[in-house]
Amino acid sequence: MSGVHATARIVARDDGRGGTGLPVLESDGPLALRRTRGSGDEARVMLVGAMSGPLGGDRFAVEADVGNGARLHLRSAAATIALPGQTKEEARYDVRLSVADGGELHWMPEQLISAKGSGLAVTTRADLGAGARLVLREEQVLGRAGEEPGTLTSRLRVRVAGQVVLDQELSCGPDAPGGWDGPAVLAGHRAVGQIVLVRPEFGPEPVTARSVGEHACVVPLAGPAALVTAVAPDALLLRRVLDAALADLHIR
């Protein structure tokens, strides 16, 4: 197996003084973690890519574990660009999130861009306690400006109190099954995104399914959760659409 293998790890815990401590902040290879200034009881961490990629054959992973009473806001400093490598082997990027009952996590990376000739499989798994809170945003852009996309497969799986509330997969690009660019999926758009919201209050009072503007919709999930799905012609409009959906749901 070729390529670079790297795993970045974060553990967030209630520090007992009204804040959130980070007993584990472990960078690895091209995945560098930097603590930034937080606010209130929240810890903030920035994921900084120290090299291009992922390239063909690379295996990247990010792991975050948030304990009871801890609040973590995790972002990335720049877009991730999937690029072709010297090998035809597919690259992989795995995100593993765990939030205990009473914990809160915001996973808000910048866009993932699938460049021509690349092949990348992204898997995001989130396991939450019954009273956990989550804001998870993913944005995928198919190709750089004026460029055909690579092949991108993205799977997103969320469990709350051991029950699956969301398990979806989307494949796009030249090696994806037919129909991904048709009216039932992307309808010719080149940017797609989703936000998963988990809130205990969504259990007794689920969100109302509705459209948010022309390009996004909100649907309740089978649990204390909601899903926002959006498509747009480019990354800039996609971000605006997703921000508008969060504002519509009164989520900061």
Kinemage of the C-alpha trace (Angstrom):
@kinemage 1
@onewidth
@group {chain A} dominant
@subgroup {mainchain}
@vectorlist {calphas} color= white
{ca met a 1} P 0.000 0.000 0.000
{ca ser a 2} L 1.439 3.387 -1.040
{ca gly a 3} L 0.774 6.938 0.079
{ca val a 4} L 0.910 8.887 3.329
{ca his a 5} L -0.878 7.576 6.420
{ca ala a 6} L -1.784 10.080 9.143
{ca thr a 7} L -4.294 10.347 12.013
{ca ala a 8} L -4.967 13.486 14.053
{ca arg a 9} L -6.615 12.981 17.473
{ca ile a 10} L -8.453 15.345 19.801
{ca val a 11} L -9.914 14.619 23.238
{ca ala a 12} L -12.019 17.341 24.882
{ca arg a 13} L -13.080 17.173 28.532
{ca asp a 14} L -14.796 19.388 31.098
{ca asp a 15} L -11.895 20.992 32.955
{ca gly a 16} L -13.869 21.437 36.192
{ca arg a 17} L -13.425 25.231 36.091
{ca gly a 18} L -16.252 26.115 33.714
{ca gly a 19} L -14.236 25.485 30.571
{ca thr a 20} L -13.103 22.735 28.209
{ca gly a 21} L -9.657 21.166 28.401
{ca leu a 22} L -7.824 19.309 25.649
{ca pro a 23} L -5.825 16.516 27.312
{ca val a 24} L -5.054 15.060 23.870
{ca leu a 25} L -4.226 17.241 20.855
{ca glu a 26} L -2.164 14.968 18.657
{ca ser a 27} L -1.031 16.059 15.207
{ca asp a 28} L 0.346 13.594 12.690
{ca gly a 29} L 2.247 14.161 9.446
{ca pro a 30} L 0.307 16.564 7.211
{ca leu a 31} L -2.540 16.927 9.746
{ca ala a 32} L -1.580 19.666 12.208
{ca leu a 33} L -3.892 20.702 15.065
{ca arg a 34} L -3.693 24.167 16.574
{ca arg a 35} L -5.696 25.403 19.549
{ca thr a 36} L -7.143 28.871 18.941
{ca arg a 37} L -8.898 31.322 21.223
{ca gly a 38} L -12.299 30.048 22.352
{ca ser a 39} L -15.179 31.808 24.033
{ca gly a 40} L -16.948 30.964 27.289
{ca asp a 41} L -16.755 27.251 28.040
{ca glu a 42} L -15.897 26.301 24.451
{ca ala a 43} L -12.516 25.107 23.153
{ca arg a 44} L -11.621 25.855 19.542
{ca val a 45} L -9.207 23.861 17.391
{ca met a 46} L -8.015 24.515 13.842
{ca leu a 47} L -6.958 21.679 11.531
{ca val a 48} L -4.111 22.876 9.311
{ca gly a 49} L -2.994 20.873 6.287
{ca ala a 50} L 0.803 20.876 6.054
{ca met a 51} L 0.931 19.525 2.469
{ca ser a 52} L -1.168 19.095 -0.655
{ca gly a 53} L -3.628 16.281 -0.859
{ca pro a 54} L -4.911 13.786 -0.150
{ca leu a 55} L -3.268 12.204 -3.174
{ca gly a 56} L -3.929 8.744 -4.582
{ca gly a 57} L -3.099 6.107 -1.978
{ca asp a 58} L -3.112 8.488 1.001
{ca arg a 59} L -4.968 7.510 4.180
{ca phe a 60} L -5.964 10.445 6.380
{ca ala a 61} L -8.117 10.347 9.519
{ca val a 62} L -9.376 12.816 12.112
{ca glu a 63} L -10.703 11.585 15.465
{ca ala a 64} L -12.500 13.772 18.026
{ca asp a 65} L -13.814 12.570 21.399
{ca val a 66} L -15.918 15.041 23.406
{ca gly a 67} L -16.847 14.186 26.990
{ca asn a 68} L -19.779 15.125 29.199
{ca gly a 69} L -19.852 18.873 29.850
{ca ala a 70} L -17.202 19.667 27.214
{ca arg a 71} L -17.759 21.871 24.159
{ca leu a 72} L -15.483 21.692 21.112
{ca his a 73} L -15.551 23.756 17.923
{ca leu a 74} L -13.358 22.117 15.258
{ca arg a 75} L -12.631 23.811 11.931
{ca ser a 76} L -10.091 23.562 9.127
{ca ala a 77} L -7.898 26.438 7.978
{ca ala a 78} L -8.381 25.928 4.225
{ca ala a 79} L -10.155 23.813 1.661
{ca thr a 80} L -9.029 20.219 1.179
{ca ile a 81} L -8.170 19.435 -2.442
{ca ala a 82} L -8.210 15.807 -3.589
{ca leu a 83} L -5.515 15.464 -6.270
{ca pro a 84} L -4.332 12.641 -8.521
{ca gly a 85} L -1.188 10.915 -7.317
{ca gln a 86} L 1.488 8.740 -8.847
{ca thr a 87} L -0.685 5.711 -8.190
{ca lys a 88} L -4.205 4.986 -9.425
{ca glu a 89} L -5.105 3.827 -5.919
{ca glu a 90} L -8.014 5.632 -4.278
{ca ala a 91} L -7.290 7.980 -1.375
{ca arg a 92} L -9.290 7.785 1.861
{ca tyr a 93} L -10.272 10.376 4.431
{ca asp a 94} L -12.020 9.121 7.579
{ca val a 95} L -13.609 11.340 10.221
{ca arg a 96} L -14.613 9.665 13.496
{ca leu a 97} L -16.566 11.749 16.006
{ca ser a 98} L -17.741 10.745 19.479
{ca val a 99} L -19.815 12.995 21.749
{ca ala a 100} L -20.911 11.871 25.215
{ca asp a 101} L -24.245 12.698 26.824
{ca gly a 102} L -23.977 16.367 27.819
{ca gly a 103} L -21.180 17.161 25.359
{ca glu a 104} L -21.303 19.391 22.276
{ca leu a 105} L -19.286 19.341 19.049
{ca his a 106} L -19.233 21.625 16.029
{ca trp a 107} L -17.387 19.996 13.098
{ca met a 108} L -17.189 22.742 10.456
{ca pro a 109} L -14.425 22.053 7.922
{ca glu a 110} L -13.854 24.084 4.780
{ca gln a 111} L -14.867 22.685 1.396
{ca leu a 112} L -13.570 19.448 -0.058
{ca ile a 113} L -12.650 19.965 -3.728
{ca ser a 114} L -12.448 16.974 -6.070
{ca ala a 115} L -9.884 17.828 -8.762
{ca lys a 116} L -9.830 16.190 -12.189
{ca gly a 117} L -8.193 12.754 -12.192
{ca ser a 118} L -8.446 12.261 -8.423
{ca gly a 119} L -10.211 9.458 -6.572
{ca leu a 120} L -11.268 9.927 -2.948
{ca ala a 121} L -13.568 8.121 -0.516
{ca val a 122} L -14.646 10.146 2.525
{ca thr a 123} L -16.368 8.493 5.474
{ca thr a 124} L -17.734 10.470 8.416
{ca arg a 125} L -19.087 8.583 11.436
{ca ala a 126} L -20.578 10.313 14.468
{ca asp a 127} L -21.654 8.465 17.630
{ca leu a 128} L -23.554 10.526 20.178
{ca gly a 129} L -25.046 10.037 23.609
{ca ala a 130} L -28.748 10.653 24.160
{ca gly a 131} L -28.229 14.215 25.403
{ca ala a 132} L -25.347 15.172 23.088
{ca arg a 133} L -25.356 18.114 20.696
{ca leu a 134} L -23.823 18.216 17.236
{ca val a 135} L -23.490 20.618 14.329
{ca leu a 136} L -21.803 18.812 11.429
{ca arg a 137} L -21.282 20.554 8.088
{ca glu a 138} L -19.869 18.987 4.935
{ca glu a 139} L -19.366 20.713 1.583
{ca gln a 140} L -18.126 19.051 -1.604
{ca val a 141} L -17.132 20.898 -4.766
{ca leu a 142} L -16.800 18.919 -7.988
{ca gly a 143} L -13.778 20.245 -9.844
{ca arg a 144} L -11.886 23.505 -9.669
{ca ala a 145} L -12.998 26.459 -11.799
{ca gly a 146} L -13.703 25.265 -15.340
{ca glu a 147} L -12.491 21.734 -14.554
{ca glu a 148} L -14.173 18.349 -14.697
{ca pro a 149} L -14.361 16.592 -11.307
{ca gly a 150} L -12.532 13.580 -10.047
{ca thr a 151} L -14.389 10.634 -8.546
{ca leu a 152} L -15.680 11.348 -5.049
{ca thr a 153} L -17.612 9.029 -2.748
{ca ser a 154} L -18.899 10.445 0.523
{ca arg a 155} L -20.612 8.436 3.252
{ca leu a 156} L -22.148 10.020 6.352
{ca arg a 157} L -23.390 7.945 9.296
{ca val a 158} L -24.817 9.345 12.551
{ca arg a 159} L -25.970 7.376 15.599
{ca val a 160} L -27.679 8.769 18.685
{ca ala a 161} L -27.876 6.573 21.807
{ca gly a 162} L -26.893 3.600 19.654
{ca gln a 163} L -29.649 4.172 17.087
{ca val a 164} L -28.844 5.087 13.484
{ca val a 165} L -30.563 8.365 12.557
{ca leu a 166} L -28.762 8.887 9.230
{ca asp a 167} L -26.763 6.672 6.872
{ca gln a 168} L -26.305 8.065 3.379
{ca glu a 169} L -23.779 7.824 0.559
{ca leu a 170} L -23.232 9.917 -2.551
{ca ser a 171} L -20.892 9.086 -5.420
{ca cys a 172} L -20.015 11.629 -8.111
{ca gly a 173} L -17.600 11.855 -11.003
{ca pro a 174} L -16.502 9.751 -13.973
{ca asp a 175} L -16.347 6.410 -12.127
{ca ala a 176} L -19.597 6.896 -10.185
{ca pro a 177} L -22.828 5.067 -11.089
{ca gly a 178} L -24.901 6.814 -13.746
{ca gly a 179} L -27.475 9.402 -12.774
{ca trp a 180} L -25.449 11.333 -10.187
{ca asp a 181} L -25.609 14.469 -12.357
{ca gly a 182} L -29.279 14.038 -13.258
{ca pro a 183} L -32.364 15.870 -12.010
{ca ala a 184} L -32.924 13.454 -9.102
{ca val a 185} L -29.469 14.114 -7.578
{ca leu a 186} L -27.337 17.172 -8.430
{ca ala a 187} L -29.283 18.442 -11.464
{ca gly a 188} L -26.158 19.833 -13.082
{ca his a 189} L -24.872 21.639 -10.001
{ca arg a 190} L -21.220 21.356 -9.020
{ca ala a 191} L -21.411 21.974 -5.273
{ca val a 192} L -23.337 19.927 -2.712
{ca gly a 193} L -23.494 20.176 1.049
{ca gln a 194} L -25.284 18.957 4.127
{ca ile a 195} L -25.615 19.934 7.759
{ca val a 196} L -26.593 17.447 10.455
{ca leu a 197} L -28.024 18.956 13.625
{ca val a 198} L -28.533 16.901 16.769
{ca arg a 199} L -30.382 18.600 19.639
{ca pro a 200} L -32.225 16.912 22.550
{ca glu a 201} L -35.103 19.359 22.048
{ca phe a 202} L -35.648 18.009 18.518
{ca gly a 203} L -36.978 14.776 20.086
{ca pro a 204} L -40.258 16.141 21.508
{ca glu a 205} L -40.408 18.970 18.946
{ca pro a 206} L -39.049 17.805 15.546
{ca val a 207} L -38.208 20.424 12.954
{ca thr a 208} L -40.753 21.007 10.204
{ca ala a 209} L -39.768 19.759 6.751
{ca arg a 210} L -39.430 22.741 4.435
{ca ser a 211} L -37.455 24.415 1.679
{ca val a 212} L -34.989 27.151 2.533
{ca gly a 213} L -34.772 29.374 -0.521
{ca glu a 214} L -34.301 27.817 -3.950
{ca his a 215} L -31.405 25.462 -3.253
{ca ala a 216} L -31.850 23.856 0.193
{ca cys a 217} L -34.299 21.832 2.246
{ca val a 218} L -34.621 20.855 5.908
{ca val a 219} L -36.018 17.491 6.989
{ca pro a 220} L -36.431 15.886 10.426
{ca leu a 221} L -34.602 12.619 11.068
{ca ala a 222} L -35.750 9.596 13.044
{ca gly a 223} L -34.426 10.876 16.352
{ca pro a 224} L -33.533 14.208 17.966
{ca ala a 225} L -31.916 15.359 14.724
{ca ala a 226} L -32.427 17.245 11.466
{ca leu a 227} L -30.732 17.260 8.077
{ca val a 228} L -30.141 20.213 5.776
{ca thr a 229} L -29.274 19.333 2.162
{ca ala a 230} L -28.232 21.915 -0.421
{ca val a 231} L -26.922 22.133 -3.980
{ca ala a 232} L -25.484 25.148 -5.762
{ca pro a 233} L -23.541 26.022 -8.915
{ca asp a 234} L -20.409 26.964 -6.960
{ca ala a 235} L -18.788 26.865 -3.521
{ca leu a 236} L -19.517 30.488 -2.636
{ca leu a 237} L -23.262 30.183 -3.193
{ca leu a 238} L -23.333 26.824 -1.396
{ca arg a 239} L -21.841 28.386 1.751
{ca arg a 240} L -24.392 31.195 1.641
{ca val a 241} L -27.242 28.708 1.269
{ca leu a 242} L -26.060 26.595 4.204
{ca asp a 243} L -25.522 29.661 6.393
{ca ala a 244} L -29.066 30.786 5.567
{ca ala a 245} L -30.401 27.361 6.582
{ca leu a 246} L -28.628 27.554 9.958
{ca ala a 247} L -30.035 31.011 10.511
{ca asp a 248} L -33.493 29.742 9.608
{ca leu a 249} L -33.135 27.097 12.328
{ca his a 250} L -31.757 29.688 14.792
{ca ile a 251} L -28.481 27.773 15.151
{ca arg a 252} L -25.315 29.736 15.848
